Amino acid sequence: MPANVSVIMFVTWRIVFIIIPLGWFYNMIGNRYIRTCRELRRLDANTKAPILAFFGETLVGVDTVRAFDTGDRFMIENQKRIDENTKPMLWNIVSNRWLSKPFRL
């Protein structure tokens, strides 16, 4: 790729005025994407831990849950935690789609 750019710049030197700002713009977008992706992965990990802990505690106390017939309450609580966990994943998918748009130009 750098060789292709070098040949293009040698043949049509005016392309430098387009390539340099475009490269800076892509670099800026890439840096922003990396920071955003890192933060979304952190959020995903932070929201996944309570799900796993709650599920483990429910499995340990499954006899008590059945004895008091509170399975529905535990299922609703687990669904709420899973819903909270899917939000960062959704934003991660959206940011991936957003990043793919400028690079398809």
C-alpha positions as CSV (number, residue, x, y, z in Angstrom):
1,M,0.0,0.0,0.0
2,P,2.7,2.6,0.8
3,A,4.4,1.8,-2.6
4,N,1.1,2.5,-4.4
5,V,0.7,5.8,-2.6
6,S,4.3,6.8,-3.4
7,V,3.8,6.1,-7.1
8,I,0.5,8.1,-7.2
9,M,2.1,11.0,-5.3
10,F,5.1,11.0,-7.8
11,V,2.8,10.9,-10.8
12,T,0.2,13.4,-9.6
13,W,1.9,15.5,-6.9
14,R,-1.4,17.4,-6.1
15,I,-2.8,14.2,-4.5
16,V,-0.5,15.0,-1.5
17,F,-3.0,17.8,-0.5
18,I,-5.7,15.1,-0.3
19,I,-3.8,12.1,1.1
20,I,-2.2,13.9,4.1
21,P,-5.4,15.3,5.6
22,L,-7.3,12.1,4.8
23,G,-4.6,10.0,6.6
24,W,-4.8,12.4,9.6
25,F,-8.6,12.0,9.6
26,Y,-8.4,8.2,9.4
27,N,-5.9,8.1,12.2
28,M,-8.1,10.3,14.4
29,I,-11.1,8.1,13.8
30,G,-9.0,5.0,14.5
31,N,-7.7,6.4,17.8
32,R,-11.2,7.3,18.9
33,Y,-12.5,3.9,17.9
34,I,-9.8,2.1,19.9
35,R,-10.6,4.1,23.0
36,T,-14.3,3.5,22.6
37,C,-13.9,-0.2,21.9
38,R,-11.7,-0.6,25.0
39,E,-14.3,1.2,27.2
40,L,-17.2,-0.9,25.8
41,R,-15.3,-4.1,26.5
42,R,-14.7,-2.9,30.1
43,L,-18.4,-2.2,30.5
44,D,-19.2,-5.6,29.1
45,A,-16.9,-7.3,31.6
46,N,-18.3,-5.2,34.5
47,T,-21.9,-6.1,33.7
48,K,-21.1,-9.8,33.0
49,A,-19.6,-10.4,36.5
50,P,-22.9,-9.8,38.4
51,I,-24.7,-12.2,36.0
52,L,-22.3,-15.0,36.7
53,A,-22.2,-14.3,40.4
54,F,-26.0,-14.2,40.6
55,F,-26.3,-17.4,38.6
56,G,-23.8,-19.2,40.8
57,E,-25.5,-18.1,43.9
58,T,-28.8,-19.2,42.5
59,L,-27.4,-22.7,41.7
60,V,-26.0,-23.0,45.2
61,G,-29.4,-22.1,46.7
62,V,-31.7,-23.8,44.2
63,D,-33.2,-25.9,47.0
64,T,-34.2,-22.8,49.0
65,V,-35.5,-21.1,45.9
66,R,-37.7,-24.1,45.2
67,A,-38.8,-24.4,48.8
68,F,-40.0,-20.8,48.9
69,D,-41.4,-20.9,45.3
70,T,-39.5,-17.8,44.3
71,G,-38.2,-19.0,40.9
72,D,-40.1,-16.4,39.0
73,R,-38.5,-13.6,41.0
74,F,-35.0,-15.0,40.4
75,M,-35.7,-15.4,36.7
76,I,-36.9,-11.8,36.4
77,E,-33.8,-10.5,38.3
78,N,-31.5,-12.6,36.0
79,Q,-33.3,-11.2,32.9
80,K,-32.7,-7.6,34.2
81,R,-29.0,-8.3,34.6
82,I,-28.8,-9.9,31.2
83,D,-30.5,-6.8,29.7
84,E,-28.0,-4.5,31.4
85,N,-25.2,-6.7,29.9
86,T,-26.5,-6.5,26.3
87,K,-26.4,-2.7,26.2
88,P,-22.6,-2.4,25.9
89,M,-22.6,-5.3,23.3
90,L,-25.2,-3.4,21.3
91,W,-23.1,-0.2,21.4
92,N,-20.1,-2.2,20.4
93,I,-21.9,-3.5,17.3
94,V,-23.1,0.0,16.5
95,S,-19.6,1.4,16.8
96,N,-18.2,-1.3,14.5
97,R,-20.8,-0.5,11.9
98,W,-20.1,3.2,12.3
99,L,-16.4,2.6,11.7
100,S,-16.9,0.5,8.7
101,K,-18.8,3.3,6.9
102,P,-15.9,5.9,6.6
103,F,-13.5,3.2,5.4
104,R,-15.7,2.1,2.6
105,L,-15.4,5.4,0.8
